[in-house]
Amino acid sequence: MSLLDLLLGKPLASDQARAECIGVAAGIPIFGLDALSSAAYGPEAALTLLIPLGAAGIAYMIPISASIIVLLAIVYFSYRQTIQAYPGGGGSYTVARQNLGVSAGLLAAAALMIDYVLTVAVGISAGVGALVSAIPSLQSHTLTICLGILVLITLINLRGMRDAGLVFMAPTYLFVGTLLAAILIGLIKTFVSGGHPVPVEPLPRITQATALPGAWLILQAFASGCTAMTGVEAVSNGVKAFREPVVSTARRTLTVIILLLMVLLAGIAYLVRVYGIQATDPGQPGYQSVLSLLLAAVSGRGVFYYVSMASILLVLALSANTAFADFPRLCRAIAQNNYLPHSFATRGRRLVYTQGILVLAALAGVLLAIFGGVTDRLIPLYAVGAFLAFTLSQAGMVGHWRRVGGKGATRSMLINGLGAFATGITVIVVLVAKFVEGAWITVLLIPGLLLAMRLVRRHYHAVFLEVRSKTPLELTDTTPPLVILPVQGWNRIVKKALRFAFKISPNIRAIHVDCGQGSEIFRDEWCRFVEQAAMVAGLAAPELVVLPSPFRLVLAPIVDYVLEAERANPGQQIAVLVPELVERHWYHHLFHNKRASVLKALLLLRGNQRIIVINVPWYLDA
């Protein structure tokens, strides 16, 4: 087994695609990990902004979480309809493009692409940050650990959808199971104690209020808490990854993911309220996450606490997997419409869209490297892209039902319209609340991406116009080309190239560059081995052209000669034969120059339609 097979698995044939499709059990960790893991930081993000309100801030967690859950329910019903109406996948991009126009579709695509890159960088950074806070001695290795996890997730996803589901299944269900168990234990203790449970571990004292409750502060907390909704669009983007019946399987997967997230958000908000848990400032000594405080209050710092915290750290670090499942599929849909390079639509050895995976890993790696593995400053950008995509998707579904009509169309339009309004207001709130903190970067990045995609589309359209032909094959001019063959000396490689040259044209010129070392020996060999052999065969001997090169340049004189020959023969094509050694082993590349490859590159860069470059390989047996 080769190293590549060991790392990525053996190649899969196209007819094995159905075997790679996944069911609900594997779909939850693949497409739901991002959404589910947001329960670990969404409530904390809201609660942190409420610290200045003291005890009153804790009381606001339930209405804020309830608002987020209601919004989540609206988005859920909308994406159920999206899956039914667009089983080919593509999610927000496809819905917006087909119902609101190309510009709206590209806007949704740009927003989602930014969101997915941030998901990877922030998710990995959050997990490693939690690990470093638990083991401070690892702080100096933060970036290395982040990049190591990124490489690991990339390799797992390159192995295929099914393998990724199997790998991420255990940590996902451990995370969900421990949090549900903690919530259940907390609820039982709350019921038994009459609504006033006693923490097993003492909680930090609630700080005094330093501000009065205000609408703007509550809206900011709501905007931060909305990060808990990132990732819920993932299933609608990857519908085709599910096994038959595709629509039913995808909708059941989405339902389970949303229900679990709702239960986690509601349970955490309620227990935070009844236990009186206030967030601690992440920038201050003694910081503990809200989930750490909650688990300690409910069960103490025993085995269950450490298993739960380990699952949280693991899931946070691996939450990037949802982006790896969706980003390549989104890029494929965009590439099929010529707004991204076509290579994004090509499946790799394991039937995944390899280029999308690699580009996502590269972009996230650059972000991690720039920020040293600490991407807290990227979090304000996080929810903007997701909610913008939500809004465009639901507005697009309003257009879909209006266009399609039928039974239940009016009710569906109302649901989607309400969703578009609610998520649209949320976009504005999030953008305004987080603008100074960094959301302005998203405002700049999205137009940049839109411009780039438009330029790609323009290029493909220009190529199409240039190469298309509506006329039959023209066979009026079949004049053989002028063959130019660069030769360094007489050997079997040159002999093979010359034999091929005689087969395609009687007009052959051999180009020899004399770097000042004399060419008498070569001229003698050319006379004996080529000219005399051609005379015996009754063929015209190739013309030998010796180009002097006092400064020892080899390639430049050849390229200049070819271009001059093209200008001097306006009615004839020029075929340049390039003899080249093909090495059998990697270390052979150290022993031979790459003049042939460089010559081909120069001819392709400086050539035109009348210059044809033909490679004549010689495969080494040594």
Residue, then its C-alpha position, 0 to 999 in steps of 0.5 A: m500500500s502506498l503512502l497516499d493510499l494510507l493517508l487518503g484511502k484507495p481511490l473510489a470509482s464514480d459508481q461507488a458514490r452511492a456507497e459514500c452517501i450517509g444517513v442520519a447518524a453520520g449526517i449529524p456529526i458531519f453537517g451538525l457539528d458546527a451548529l451543535s458546538s455553538a451551544a458551548y459559546g453562543p450563550e456565553a457570548a451573550l452572557t459576557l455582554l450582560i456582566p455590567l448588569g450584575a444579577a439582572g443580566i443573568a435574568y435576561m438570559i432566558p428571554i434572550s435565549a427564547s428569542i434566539i430559539v424562536l428565530l431558530a425555529i423559523v429558520y428551521f421551517s424555512y430550510r425544511q422547505t428549501i431541502q424539499a424544493y431544491p434537493g440538488g443542494g446549494g442551499s442559500y446560493t441556489v435559492a437566492r440565484q433562482n428566485l432573486g437573481v444572480s447578484a443575490g445568489l452571489l451575495a449569499a455565496a460570498a457571505l457563506m464562503i466567508d462564514y465557512v472560513l471563519t468557522v474553521a479558524v475560530g472553531i479550531s482556535a476556540g478548542v485549542g484556547a480552551l485546552v491551553s487555559a486548562i494546560p497553560s504550559l501549552q500556550s507557546h505551542t498554540l499555533t502549532i497545535c491549531l495547524g496540526i488539528l487543521v491538517l488532521i481535519t483536512l486529511i480526514n475529509l480528503r478520505g471521503m464523506r463516509d470516513a469523516g462521519l465515522v471519525f466525528m461520530a464519537p466526539t459529537y455524541l459524547f458532547v451531546g450526551t454529556l450536556l443533555a445529562a448535565i441539563l437533566i441532572g440540573l433540572i432534577k435538582t432544581f425540581v427537588s429543591g423547589g427551584h433553588p438548587v445548591p451548587v455542588e461547587p461554589l460559584p464566583r460571586i456575582t459582581q455589582a451592577t455597573a450599568l442599567p439595562g438598556a435596549w441597546l445592550i440587550l440587542q448587543a447581547f442578542a446579537s452575540g448570542c446569535t452565533a449559536m445559529t451559525g451552521v444550521e444551513a449546512v444540511s440544505n447545502g449538502v442534500k446530495a450527500f445523503r442516502e435515498p430517500v435523499v430529501s427525507t433523510a436530509r430533513r430528518t437530519l436537520t430536524v434532529i440537529i435543530l431539536l438538539l440545539m434548541v434543547l441545549l440552548a434552553g437548558i443552559a439558559y434555564l440552569v444559568r438562571v436558577y443557579g445564578i451563574q454569571a459569565t467571567d471576563p475572558g481577559q481576566p485571571g480566574y476565567q472559567s467558561v459558562l459551561s465549566l461553571l455550570l457543569a461544576a455547579v451541577s455535578g462537581r469536579g469529578v469524572f463526569y465534569y472532566v469527561s464533559m469538558a474534554s468532549i467540549l474541547l474536542v468538539l470545539a476544535l472539530s466543529a470546523n468539520t461542518a465547513f469542510a463538508d459544505f464549503p466544497r459543495l458550495c464552491r462546486a455549485i458556484a463553479q458550475n455556473n462559471y463564477l469559480p474555476h471549474s476545478f472546484a466542480t471536479r471530484g477527487r480520488r475519494l469522491v469529494y471536491t478536493q480543491g474546495i477542501l484544500v482551498l478552505a484549509a489554506l485560507a483558514g491556515v493563513l488566518l490562524a498564522i496571521f493571528g497566531g492561533v488566537t482568533d478572538r478578534l474574528i468572532p465579531l465577523y462570525a454571524v454576519g455572513a450566516f444571517l445574511a445567507f439566511t435572509l436571502s435564502q428565505a426571501g428567495m423561498v418567498g419568490h419560489w412559492r409565489r412562482v410555483g404556487g400550489k397547495g400550501a403555497t400561501r402558508s409557506m410564503l408567510i413562514n418564509g416571509l416572517g423568517a426573512f424579516a426576522t433574520g433581516i432585522t438580525v443582520i442589521v442588529v448584528l452588523v451595527a452592534k459588531f461593526v466597530e469590533g470587526a464586522w466592517i471587515t465583512v462589509l469590505l470582503i463581500p464586495g471583493l469576493l463578488l468582484a472576483m466571481r464576476l471577473v471569473r465569469r467574464h473570463y469564462h465567457a470571453v474564452f467561450l466566445e473565442v473558442r466556439s465554432k459553428t463552421p465545419l472542419e476546414l481541410t483546404d490548407t494541409t501544408p506540413p509545418l516547419v519543424i524546429l528541433p533543438v539539439q544539444g548533441w547526437n544521441r538516441i533521444v535526438k534520433k527518436a525526435l528526428r524520426f518523428a519529425f520526418k513523419i510529420s514534415p519534410n521541412i526540418r531545421a535542427i537548432h544547435v546552440d554553440c556556447g563558445q566551446g566549438s561545434e566541430i565534433f557535433r557538425d561531423e556527427w550530424c554529417r555522418f549520422v543524419e545527412q548521409a542517412a537521409m541521402v541514402a533514404g532519398l530524403a531531404a536532409p534536415e537543415l542544421v542551424v548553429l546559433p552562437s551564444p557568447f554569454r552561454l545562454v541556451l534557451a533565449p536564442i532558441v526562443d528568439y529563433v522560433l519567434e523569428a521563424e514564425r514571422a518569416n513564414p506567415g503562411q506556415q505553422i511552426a512545430v517545435l519538437v522538444p526532446e525530454l528525459v523522463e526520470r523513473h525515480w524522484y532522485h533522478h530529478l537531482f541529476h538532470n537540468k530542466r531546460a526542456s520544461v522551461l523551454k516549453a513554458l517559454l514557448l507557450l508564454r511567448g508563442n501564438q496560434r501558429i506555434i505548436v509545441i510537441n513533447v518527445p519523451w525518452y523514458l529512462d530505464a536506468 
